[in-house]
Amino acid sequence: MVNTRMVISKRNTMTMQEKDKQRAGIVARNKEETECIQLLKEGHAHLNTVLNLRTNLVIERKVNWGNDTFYAGFYREEDSLIVINFRRLMGHTLHTVLEVLGHEIRHAVQYQQGWLPKSNKWRFVGQRDGERIESHEWKGQKISKVKYWHAPWEIDARQFQGEYAKMIIEAGVITSEQAKIKLLGERHVEILREATKKKILDSNPGREINWFVVYLESWDENSARCKELFIELSKKMNRYGFIWNGKKFVGKVSEEMESRAVAQLKAFNRKKARKKDGAGVSWLALDQLNKKFSEWSKEAIAYAFKNHEELMKVQCIKWNFRELDLDDFVC
């Protein structure tokens, strides 16, 4: 019998290094990734030697701070860890990856030189007016709540990221041709939602605008599809010993059959949701509704969906976007 209390205690006392060993590594999906991973490791080892560092490198395909973050690398001084995130680097060349590595290893140099203190006493990262702000101590001077772009340690890292990538290539560790290898996949973009909406608002001054999700199917199409899904669900539930009583499925069954039935219900709920088109947004002005409303209330929105879906399709606009670049990837 497993001692659960002991297992839980062991998990809670794991160090950062132990957790990183569990998560470390990436499974290459194609030959380009295989080659990039190996060359990146060799480039990292070369910089460690030349700069007299002992940093550790972890290559991942995950976003540690949420899907809305763009970073492709970070450095953590506590355990001299550099993390490179391939998820954000799809569509970019190995040279860009080397520059991300160069930026993060420059932070290691800053700590090595004592420009950034080992202590995090003055370290702060936050948001102000939608922009990242940081506080730290730099070369003996306390820097308080400065914008990320103006932080001296980031200015310094940006200045050297290209130089370090160049050092790797000039040393012959990676050739210029190898630096052109591209990670397969589409480049990540930032959707400019507010800028897109602003164009509509500016062209409709004084009108009360409401924004609507763009769906790939109408209410009628969704209703018809849900009926087909329910017929399919009912057949499966009957096989598990459940019947529909007009309100819910009922039945006295074994735990195994109940578990299977629950899984089918969850799958049904996922499938029945209206299919969305995330590429854009639709809009309506309050004065476009056939029925008069004083404001965009729940009743007005429901009326719009029921009576003006065709107009919504006409007034659907695609999101503006911009491709992410090196400035987005480093931190």
C-alpha positions in Angstrom: 0.0 0.0 0.0 1.3 3.4 -1.0 1.8 5.9 1.9 -0.1 8.9 0.4 1.1 11.3 3.1 4.7 10.5 2.4 4.2 11.0 -1.4 2.5 14.4 -0.9 5.3 15.5 1.5 8.0 14.6 -1.0 6.2 16.5 -3.8 5.9 19.6 -1.7 9.5 19.7 -0.7 10.9 19.4 -4.3 13.5 22.0 -5.2 13.3 24.2 -8.3 16.2 22.1 -9.7 14.3 18.9 -9.2 11.2 20.2 -10.9 13.3 21.5 -13.8 14.9 18.0 -14.2 11.4 16.6 -14.5 10.3 19.0 -17.1 13.6 19.5 -18.9 13.9 18.5 -22.5 11.9 18.7 -25.7 10.9 16.1 -28.2 11.9 17.1 -31.7 9.0 17.0 -34.2 11.1 17.1 -37.4 14.7 17.1 -38.6 14.9 21.0 -38.5 14.1 21.0 -34.8 16.5 18.1 -34.1 19.3 20.1 -35.8 18.4 23.3 -34.1 18.3 21.7 -30.6 21.8 20.2 -31.0 23.3 23.4 -32.5 21.7 25.5 -29.8 23.2 23.3 -27.1 26.7 23.6 -28.7 26.3 27.4 -29.0 25.3 27.6 -25.4 28.3 25.5 -24.3 30.6 27.7 -26.3 29.3 30.9 -24.7 29.6 29.3 -21.2 33.3 28.6 -21.9 34.2 32.0 -23.5 32.3 34.0 -20.8 33.4 31.8 -18.0 29.9 30.9 -17.0 28.2 27.8 -15.6 24.6 28.3 -16.8 22.2 25.5 -17.4 20.1 25.3 -20.5 16.5 23.9 -20.8 14.7 23.9 -24.1 10.9 23.6 -23.9 7.7 23.9 -25.9 5.6 25.6 -23.2 4.6 29.0 -21.9 5.2 29.3 -18.2 3.4 32.6 -17.6 0.2 32.2 -19.6 -0.8 32.0 -23.3 -0.9 35.8 -23.6 2.8 36.2 -23.0 5.2 36.3 -25.9 8.5 35.5 -24.3 10.8 32.9 -25.9 13.4 32.8 -23.2 14.3 33.8 -19.7 17.1 33.6 -17.2 16.8 32.6 -13.5 19.8 33.4 -11.3 18.8 31.2 -8.4 19.9 28.1 -10.3 21.7 29.8 -13.3 19.0 28.5 -15.6 18.3 29.7 -19.1 15.0 28.5 -20.6 14.4 28.7 -24.4 10.8 28.3 -25.5 10.4 26.9 -29.0 6.6 27.4 -28.9 7.0 31.1 -29.7 9.9 30.7 -32.2 8.0 28.7 -34.9 8.8 30.2 -38.3 12.0 31.9 -37.2 15.6 31.0 -38.0 18.2 29.5 -35.7 19.9 32.9 -35.8 16.9 34.5 -34.0 17.1 31.6 -31.4 20.8 32.3 -30.9 20.0 36.0 -30.3 17.4 35.0 -27.6 20.1 32.8 -26.1 22.5 35.7 -26.2 20.1 38.1 -24.5 19.4 35.7 -21.6 23.1 34.7 -21.2 23.9 38.4 -21.0 21.7 38.5 -17.8 24.0 35.8 -16.4 27.0 38.0 -17.1 25.3 40.9 -15.4 25.0 38.8 -12.2 28.5 37.4 -12.6 29.9 41.0 -12.8 27.9 42.1 -9.8 25.9 44.7 -11.8 22.7 42.9 -10.7 22.8 41.8 -7.0 22.2 38.2 -6.1 19.6 39.3 -3.6 16.1 40.0 -4.9 15.5 42.6 -2.2 14.7 45.4 -4.7 13.4 43.1 -7.5 9.9 43.9 -8.7 8.0 43.1 -11.8 4.5 44.5 -12.5 2.2 46.3 -14.8 1.3 50.0 -15.2 -1.0 51.3 -17.9 -0.7 48.0 -19.7 3.1 48.1 -19.8 5.6 46.0 -17.9 7.5 47.8 -15.2 10.5 46.6 -13.2 12.5 47.6 -10.2 16.0 46.3 -9.4 19.5 47.4 -8.3 21.9 48.1 -11.2 25.6 48.8 -10.6 24.9 49.9 -7.0 22.0 52.2 -7.9 18.4 51.4 -7.1 16.2 51.6 -10.2 12.5 52.0 -9.2 9.5 51.0 -11.4 11.0 51.8 -14.7 9.4 50.7 -18.0 10.8 47.4 -19.2 12.3 49.0 -22.4 14.1 51.6 -20.3 15.5 49.2 -17.7 19.4 49.5 -18.0 19.9 45.7 -17.6 17.5 45.1 -20.5 19.2 47.8 -22.6 22.5 46.2 -21.9 21.2 42.7 -22.8 19.7 43.9 -26.1 23.0 45.5 -27.0 24.9 42.2 -26.6 22.4 39.6 -27.8 23.5 40.0 -31.4 27.1 40.1 -30.5 26.9 36.8 -28.6 25.2 35.2 -31.6 27.9 36.5 -33.8 30.6 35.1 -31.5 29.1 31.6 -31.9 29.1 31.9 -35.7 32.6 33.5 -36.0 34.0 30.7 -33.8 32.8 28.2 -36.3 30.5 26.4 -33.7 27.6 27.1 -36.1 28.0 28.1 -39.7 26.2 31.0 -41.4 24.2 28.5 -43.4 23.1 26.5 -40.4 22.0 29.8 -38.7 19.4 30.1 -41.6 17.7 26.8 -40.6 14.1 27.7 -39.8 11.8 26.1 -37.2 8.8 24.8 -39.1 5.4 26.3 -38.3 3.5 29.6 -38.5 4.9 32.6 -36.8 3.0 33.7 -33.7 1.1 37.0 -34.0 -0.3 39.6 -31.6 -4.0 40.3 -32.3 -4.6 44.0 -32.1 -8.1 43.9 -30.8 -8.4 47.5 -29.5 -6.8 49.0 -32.6 -9.3 47.0 -34.8 -12.3 48.1 -32.7 -11.1 51.8 -32.7 -11.4 51.9 -36.5 -15.1 51.1 -36.3 -15.7 53.4 -33.3 -14.0 56.3 -35.1 -16.1 55.8 -38.3 -19.3 55.7 -36.2 -19.1 58.7 -33.9 -22.1 59.0 -31.5 -23.5 55.6 -32.2 -23.8 52.9 -29.4 -21.7 50.0 -30.7 -21.8 46.5 -29.3 -19.4 43.7 -30.2 -20.4 40.2 -31.1 -18.6 36.9 -31.3 -18.4 35.6 -34.9 -19.8 32.1 -35.3 -19.3 29.7 -38.1 -22.8 28.3 -37.8 -26.2 30.0 -37.3 -28.6 29.3 -34.4 -30.6 27.0 -36.7 -27.6 25.1 -37.9 -26.3 24.7 -34.4 -29.8 23.5 -33.2 -29.9 20.9 -36.0 -26.4 19.7 -35.3 -27.2 19.4 -31.5 -30.3 17.2 -32.3 -28.1 14.8 -34.3 -25.5 14.8 -31.5 -28.3 14.1 -28.9 -29.6 11.1 -30.9 -26.1 9.7 -31.0 -25.6 10.4 -27.3 -28.9 8.7 -26.4 -27.9 5.5 -28.2 -24.7 5.3 -26.2 -26.4 6.1 -22.9 -28.9 3.4 -23.6 -26.1 0.9 -24.1 -24.7 1.9 -20.7 -28.1 1.3 -19.0 -29.5 4.9 -18.9 -32.8 6.2 -20.4 -34.0 9.8 -21.0 -37.0 10.8 -18.9 -37.6 14.1 -20.6 -35.3 16.0 -18.3 -32.3 13.9 -17.7 -30.7 10.5 -18.1 -31.5 8.1 -15.3 -30.5 4.5 -14.5 -29.0 2.2 -11.9 -25.7 1.0 -13.2 -22.3 -0.1 -12.1 -19.5 2.4 -11.4 -17.8 1.5 -14.6 -20.9 2.2 -16.7 -21.5 5.4 -14.8 -18.0 6.6 -15.5 -18.3 5.9 -19.2 -21.7 7.7 -19.2 -20.2 10.8 -17.5 -17.4 10.9 -20.1 -20.0 10.8 -22.9 -22.0 13.7 -21.4 -18.8 15.8 -21.1 -17.9 15.1 -24.7 -21.5 16.0 -25.8 -21.3 19.3 -24.0 -18.0 20.2 -25.7 -19.3 19.2 -29.1 -22.7 21.0 -28.9 -21.1 24.5 -28.4 -21.5 26.8 -31.3 -18.4 26.9 -33.4 -16.6 30.2 -33.2 -14.5 32.0 -35.8 -11.6 33.6 -33.8 -10.3 35.5 -36.8 -12.5 38.5 -36.4 -15.3 40.2 -34.6 -18.8 41.5 -35.6 -20.5 44.7 -34.5 -24.0 46.3 -34.5 -25.1 49.8 -33.6 -28.1 50.1 -31.3 -30.0 52.1 -34.0 -29.7 49.2 -36.5 -32.1 47.0 -34.5 -35.6 46.7 -35.8 -36.9 47.1 -32.3 -36.2 50.1 -30.1 -34.0 49.7 -27.1 -32.6 52.4 -24.8 -29.3 50.6 -24.3 -27.4 47.4 -25.0 -29.2 45.3 -22.4 -29.3 41.5 -22.2 -32.7 41.7 -24.0 -31.2 43.8 -26.8 -28.3 41.5 -27.3 -30.6 38.4 -27.4 -32.8 40.2 -29.9 -29.8 41.0 -32.1 -28.7 37.4 -32.2 -32.2 36.2 -33.0 -33.1 38.8 -35.7 -29.9 40.3 -37.1 -27.4 37.5 -37.7 -27.2 38.2 -41.4 -26.3 41.8 -40.7 -23.7 40.6 -38.2 -22.1 38.6 -41.0 -22.0 41.6 -43.2 -20.4 43.8 -40.5 -17.8 41.2 -39.5 -14.2 42.5 -39.6 -11.0 40.6 -39.4 -8.7 41.4 -36.5 -5.6 43.4 -37.3 -2.4 41.8 -36.1 1.4 42.0 -36.2 4.0 39.3 -36.3 6.0 38.9 -33.1 9.8 39.6 -33.5 12.9 39.4 -31.4 12.0 42.3 -29.2 8.9 40.4 -28.0 10.8 37.2 -27.4 13.4 38.3 -24.8 12.9 39.2 -21.2 
